Amino acid sequence: MEASSKYFCNTKCRYYPCHSGAERETGFNCLFCYCPLYPFDDCPGTFEMSTGKSGKAVKNCTDCLWPHVPEHYSEIISFLVQKNNEE
């Protein structure tokens, strides 16, 4: 898959692969390295809520590959537009 405005894979990143299953061959997309869905409890990705060191609930997205699937780009943008319109 070629780099574009919707996809790139940075295999030279010091954290790559950052998730189990994050291989270039599978089309892993690094575009949303810092996930824009993190603030939302109703994001379409897979996450778990756990208790952080402070005792507060923390969203744990360690096993989530959803935003890294290139085909999900349009869904992510639509989700963010919807959230923006709700404000």
KAGIUR-V627485 format. One record per backbone hydrogen bond with DSSP energy under -0.5 kcal/mol. CO is the residue of the C=O (numbers start at 1). NH is the residue of the N-H. If there is no record, write none. Layout:
# KAGIUR-V627485
co/nh
CO/NH
CO/NH
This chain:
# KAGIUR-V627485
co/nh
7/4
8/30
9/11
10/13
13/16
19/22
21/23
23/26
23/28
24/27
27/70
28/30
30/33
33/35
35/38
37/40
39/41
40/43
45/47
48/60
50/52
50/58
52/55
56/52
58/50
58/60
59/61
60/48
61/64
63/65
65/68
66/69
68/29
68/70
69/72
70/73
72/76
73/77
74/78
75/79
76/80
77/81
78/82
79/83
80/84
81/85
82/86
83/87
84/87
